[in-house]
Amino acid sequence: MFKLLEKMLYAGVGAVAITEEKAKELVNELEKKGHVSSEEGAKLVREMVDKGKAASEDMQKNVNNEVRRMLDKVNLVKKEDFDSLAKEVHDLNVKMDLLLSHRHDA
């Protein structure tokens, strides 16, 4: 299940985020055609990359929230809760062993 969600995250990020290299390619084409100056092109590249990063971060937050929501729905035990209970069981076993050993000694 986690691998599927991870693949979905990367697919979404890949679809939304634009790399600096790709942005430069697009802007170079616009510069060659005379649609933008080199100064405007540099600004456009920064804006495209910034927007891509922001969209990527937003997508990641949304996926993380959805994963948490889904995990809460299926009522899985969190690792920290499991570890806490495992420690309690261990501590009780130690106490029980001590009590049993005192009973046998008496």
C-alpha positions in Angstrom: 0.0 0.0 0.0 2.8 2.4 0.9 4.7 1.7 -2.4 1.5 2.6 -4.3 1.1 5.9 -2.4 4.8 6.6 -2.9 4.5 6.1 -6.7 1.4 8.3 -6.7 3.3 11.0 -4.9 6.2 10.9 -7.3 4.0 10.9 -10.3 2.0 13.9 -9.0 5.2 15.8 -8.2 6.7 14.9 -11.5 3.6 16.2 -13.3 3.4 19.4 -11.4 7.0 20.4 -10.7 9.1 21.8 -13.5 12.8 21.4 -13.3 15.1 24.4 -13.8 16.6 22.7 -16.9 13.2 22.3 -18.5 12.2 25.8 -17.6 15.5 27.1 -19.2 14.8 25.1 -22.4 11.3 26.6 -22.7 12.5 30.2 -22.0 15.4 29.8 -24.5 12.9 29.0 -27.1 10.9 32.1 -26.2 14.1 34.2 -26.3 15.1 32.7 -29.8 11.7 33.7 -31.1 12.0 37.2 -29.6 9.1 36.8 -27.3 11.1 37.7 -24.2 14.4 39.4 -23.4 17.2 37.5 -21.6 16.4 39.4 -18.4 12.7 38.6 -18.7 13.7 35.0 -19.5 15.8 34.7 -16.3 12.9 36.1 -14.3 10.5 33.7 -15.9 12.7 30.7 -15.2 12.9 31.7 -11.5 9.2 32.1 -11.3 8.5 28.7 -13.1 10.9 26.9 -10.8 9.6 28.6 -7.7 6.0 27.8 -8.6 7.0 24.2 -9.4 8.6 23.8 -6.0 5.7 25.3 -4.3 3.3 23.0 -6.1 5.4 20.0 -5.4 5.5 20.9 -1.6 1.8 21.4 -1.6 1.2 18.1 -3.4 3.5 16.4 -0.8 1.6 17.9 2.1 -1.8 16.8 0.6 -0.5 13.3 0.0 0.9 13.1 3.6 -2.5 14.3 5.0 -4.4 11.8 2.9 -2.1 8.9 4.0 -2.6 9.9 7.7 -6.4 10.1 7.1 -6.4 6.6 5.5 -4.3 5.1 8.2 -6.6 6.6 10.9 -9.5 5.1 9.1 -8.1 1.5 9.0 -7.3 1.9 12.7 -3.7 0.7 12.6 -1.6 0.8 15.7 1.1 3.5 15.6 4.7 2.3 16.2 5.1 4.4 19.3 1.9 2.9 20.8 3.1 -0.6 19.9 6.5 0.1 21.4 5.0 1.5 24.6 2.8 -1.6 25.0 5.7 -4.0 24.3 7.7 -2.3 27.1 4.7 -2.6 29.5 4.4 -6.3 28.6 8.1 -6.8 29.1 8.0 -5.0 32.5 5.0 -7.1 33.6 6.8 -10.3 32.6 9.8 -9.2 34.7 7.6 -8.5 37.7 5.7 -11.8 37.2 9.0 -13.7 37.0 10.2 -12.1 40.3 6.9 -12.9 42.0 7.0 -16.5 40.9 10.7 -16.9 41.9 9.8 -15.5 45.4 6.9 -18.0 45.7 9.1 -20.9 44.9 11.7 -19.8 47.4 9.1 -19.6 50.2 
